[in-house]
Amino acid sequence: MAAKIRKGDRVVVLSGRDKGKTGDVLKVMPSEDRAIVQGVNMVKRHQRQTAAQQGGIVAKEASIHLSNIAIIDPKDDKPSRVGFKILNDGRKVRYAKRSGEEIDA
C-alpha cells in the first residue's frame, strides 16, 4: 500500500500531550507505522561525548504513531484524511478528502 503520510508533509497531532501542535515530517518508518515530526514528542536523552559533538543531555524528537497525526489540508489548514486518485494522464496522486485538493503537485 502506498504511504498516506510522507517525508516533508505538514501534519497536526491529533492526540497525546502534544495535541494540536503542527510540524513537518522528518522521517517515516512504514514497517513500524511511526513517524518523526519536527518539534513534536520531544524527549531528553543522555548523549556520550564524541569527537564530533559535545556530551550532555540532548532534547530530540521521538517517533509518534501514524494514527495520531493527520495531514493538513492545503486549502483551509485543518486536519484531513488522505485519499488516492488516478488522474487522466495516469499519475496516482494523494488528495485531501476534506476539500478534494491535491496534496502532490
Backbone as numpy.savetxt, mean C-alpha at the origin, in Angstrom:
# Nx Ny Nz CAx CAy CAz Cx Cy Cz
-3.54 -14.80 -9.68 -4.38 -13.61 -9.68 -3.50 -12.36 -9.68
-3.91 -11.37 -10.41 -3.16 -10.12 -10.48 -3.30 -9.35 -9.16
-2.27 -8.61 -8.81 -2.27 -7.88 -7.54 -3.17 -6.65 -7.64
-4.03 -6.47 -6.63 -4.90 -5.31 -6.61 -4.18 -4.10 -6.04
-3.19 -4.33 -5.18 -2.39 -3.24 -4.63 -0.95 -3.46 -5.04
-0.33 -2.42 -5.58 1.02 -2.52 -6.10 1.91 -1.45 -5.50
3.22 -1.63 -5.67 4.20 -0.67 -5.19 3.92 0.69 -5.82
3.97 1.73 -5.01 3.74 3.09 -5.50 2.30 3.56 -5.38
1.36 2.66 -5.08 -0.04 3.06 -4.93 -0.22 3.89 -3.67
-1.15 4.84 -3.73 -1.51 5.64 -2.55 -2.66 4.91 -1.86
-2.47 4.57 -0.58 -3.48 3.80 0.15 -3.84 4.47 1.46
-4.97 4.05 2.03 -5.43 4.51 3.35 -5.59 3.28 4.23
-5.28 3.43 5.53 -5.41 2.33 6.48 -6.85 2.29 6.99
-7.47 1.10 6.95 -8.87 0.95 7.32 -9.07 0.56 8.78
-8.09 -0.11 9.39 -8.26 -0.55 10.77 -6.92 -0.62 11.48
-6.98 -0.67 12.81 -5.77 -0.74 13.61 -5.42 0.61 14.20
-4.26 0.69 14.85 -3.89 1.92 15.55 -3.59 3.07 14.60
-3.31 2.78 13.32 -3.02 3.82 12.34 -4.21 4.09 11.42
-5.41 3.75 11.86 -6.61 3.92 11.05 -6.74 5.36 10.56
-6.99 5.52 9.26 -7.16 6.85 8.68 -5.90 7.43 8.08
-4.73 6.89 8.42 -3.49 7.41 7.86 -3.36 6.98 6.40
-2.71 7.84 5.61 -2.46 7.52 4.21 -0.96 7.47 3.96
-0.59 6.76 2.91 0.82 6.67 2.54 0.99 5.90 1.25
2.21 5.91 0.74 2.52 5.18 -0.48 3.04 3.80 -0.14
2.69 2.82 -0.96 3.15 1.45 -0.75 4.61 1.36 -1.17
5.47 0.93 -0.24 6.89 0.79 -0.53 7.23 -0.59 -1.05
6.53 -1.62 -0.55 6.82 -2.99 -0.91 5.58 -3.84 -0.71
5.33 -4.80 -1.60 4.22 -5.72 -1.47 4.77 -7.14 -1.40
4.24 -7.91 -0.46 4.64 -9.31 -0.30 3.42 -10.19 -0.57
3.18 -10.56 -1.84 1.95 -11.27 -2.18 1.84 -12.65 -1.53
2.97 -13.31 -1.30 2.91 -14.65 -0.72 2.41 -14.60 0.72
2.62 -13.48 1.40 2.18 -13.33 2.79 0.95 -12.44 2.91
0.43 -11.92 1.78 -0.71 -10.98 1.77 -0.45 -9.76 2.63
0.77 -9.21 2.55 1.14 -8.06 3.35 1.82 -7.00 2.50
1.83 -5.77 3.02 2.49 -4.66 2.33 3.14 -3.75 3.36
4.16 -3.02 2.92 4.79 -2.02 3.77 4.39 -0.65 3.21
3.79 0.18 4.09 3.29 1.49 3.69 4.11 2.56 4.40
4.51 3.57 3.65 5.37 4.62 4.18 4.70 5.37 5.33
5.38 5.41 6.49 4.89 6.15 7.64 3.78 5.49 8.43
3.45 4.23 8.12 2.36 3.53 8.78 2.91 2.30 9.50
2.34 1.99 10.67 2.74 0.82 11.47 4.22 0.88 11.83
4.62 2.03 12.38 6.02 2.23 12.77 6.35 1.42 14.02
7.50 0.75 13.98 7.98 -0.01 15.13 9.43 0.40 15.40
9.89 0.17 16.63 11.27 0.49 16.98 12.07 -0.80 17.04
13.23 -0.79 16.42 14.10 -1.95 16.38 15.48 -1.56 16.86
16.12 -2.45 17.59 17.49 -2.23 18.03 18.42 -2.63 16.89
19.24 -1.70 16.45 20.11 -1.89 15.29 21.57 -1.98 15.75
22.24 -3.02 15.33 23.67 -3.13 15.65 24.44 -2.19 14.74
25.52 -1.62 15.27 26.34 -0.69 14.50 27.13 -1.45 13.44
27.16 -0.90 12.23 27.96 -1.46 11.15 28.87 -0.37 10.62
29.70 -0.75 9.66 30.59 0.25 9.06 29.78 1.31 8.31
28.64 0.91 7.78 27.84 1.82 6.96 26.91 2.71 7.80
26.39 2.18 8.93 25.42 2.99 9.66 25.62 2.91 11.16
25.09 3.91 11.83 25.20 4.04 13.28 24.26 3.04 13.97
24.64 2.55 15.13 23.78 1.66 15.89 22.80 2.45 16.74
21.88 1.75 17.39 20.92 2.40 18.27 19.51 1.91 18.00
18.54 2.65 18.51 17.15 2.28 18.31 16.62 3.01 17.09
16.16 2.24 16.11 15.73 2.79 14.82 14.23 2.55 14.64
13.50 3.57 14.21 12.08 3.42 13.89 11.95 3.10 12.41
11.18 2.04 12.11 10.95 1.70 10.71 9.55 1.12 10.53
9.13 1.01 9.29 7.79 0.53 8.99 7.74 -0.99 9.07
6.69 -1.51 9.71 6.43 -2.95 9.71 5.33 -3.22 8.69
5.20 -4.46 8.28 4.20 -4.79 7.26 2.80 -4.74 7.85
1.83 -4.54 6.98 0.42 -4.48 7.36 -0.34 -5.39 6.40
-1.39 -6.05 6.90 -2.13 -6.99 6.06 -2.90 -6.25 4.98
-2.97 -6.85 3.80 -3.63 -6.19 2.66 -5.11 -5.92 2.91
-5.74 -6.72 3.78 -7.17 -6.52 4.06 -7.40 -5.25 4.87
-6.34 -4.71 5.48 -6.47 -3.52 6.32 -6.14 -2.22 5.59
-5.86 -2.30 4.29 -5.60 -1.08 3.52 -6.48 -1.07 2.28
-6.80 0.13 1.82 -7.60 0.29 0.61 -6.97 1.38 -0.24
-7.06 1.19 -1.54 -6.49 2.16 -2.48 -7.33 3.44 -2.45
-6.70 4.58 -2.67 -7.42 5.85 -2.68 -7.89 6.14 -4.10
-9.19 6.43 -4.20 -9.80 6.74 -5.49 -9.18 8.01 -6.06
-8.65 7.96 -7.30 -8.01 9.15 -7.87 -8.97 10.33 -8.07
-10.27 10.06 -8.15 -11.23 11.13 -8.41 -11.59 11.93 -7.16
-11.93 11.25 -6.06 -12.41 11.97 -4.88 -11.61 11.72 -3.60
-10.44 11.08 -3.70 -9.55 10.85 -2.55 -10.21 10.13 -1.39
-11.08 9.17 -1.69 -11.70 8.35 -0.66 -11.33 6.89 -0.92
-11.41 6.02 0.11 -11.04 4.61 -0.09 -11.97 3.93 -1.09
-11.40 3.05 -1.89 -12.18 2.35 -2.90 -11.68 0.93 -3.05
-12.57 0.05 -3.48 -12.14 -1.29 -3.85 -11.61 -1.24 -5.27
-10.90 -2.30 -5.66 -10.25 -2.33 -6.97 -10.86 -3.43 -7.82
-11.13 -3.10 -9.08 -11.60 -4.09 -10.04 -10.69 -4.09 -11.26
-10.90 -5.07 -12.12 -10.13 -5.17 -13.35 -11.07 -5.11 -14.54
-10.61 -4.46 -15.61 -11.37 -4.50 -16.86 -10.39 -4.53 -18.02
-10.85 -5.06 -19.12 -10.01 -5.16 -20.32 -10.49 -4.11 -21.31
-9.57 -3.26 -21.72 -9.90 -2.18 -22.64 -10.02 -2.70 -24.06
-10.49 -1.83 -24.96 -10.67 -2.22 -26.37 -9.36 -2.61 -27.04
-8.25 -2.00 -26.60 -6.96 -2.33 -27.21 -6.33 -3.58 -26.59
-7.05 -4.27 -25.70 -6.57 -5.52 -25.14 -5.81 -5.41 -23.84
-5.60 -4.18 -23.34 -4.87 -4.02 -22.07 -5.80 -4.31 -20.89
-5.24 -4.95 -19.86 -5.97 -5.20 -18.63 -5.55 -4.13 -17.62
-6.52 -3.36 -17.15 -6.20 -2.26 -16.24 -7.02 -2.38 -14.95
-6.48 -1.78 -13.88 -7.21 -1.70 -12.62 -8.06 -0.44 -12.64
-9.22 -0.51 -11.97 -10.05 0.69 -11.85 -10.66 0.73 -10.46
-10.96 1.95 -10.01 -11.59 2.14 -8.70 -13.08 1.88 -8.85
-13.59 0.94 -8.07 -15.01 0.59 -8.18 -15.92 1.72 -7.71
-15.40 2.61 -6.86 -16.19 3.71 -6.33 -16.62 4.67 -7.43
-15.67 5.05 -8.30 -15.97 6.05 -9.32 -15.88 5.51 -10.75
-15.26 4.35 -10.92 -15.04 3.81 -12.25 -13.81 4.35 -12.92
-13.05 5.21 -12.20 -11.84 5.82 -12.73 -10.71 4.79 -12.84
-9.95 4.85 -13.93 -8.81 3.94 -14.10 -7.68 4.34 -13.17
-7.03 3.32 -12.56 -5.91 3.57 -11.67 -4.61 3.53 -12.47
-4.48 2.55 -13.37 -3.28 2.44 -14.21 -3.40 3.40 -15.38
-2.38 4.19 -15.58 -2.40 5.17 -16.68 -2.11 4.51 -18.00
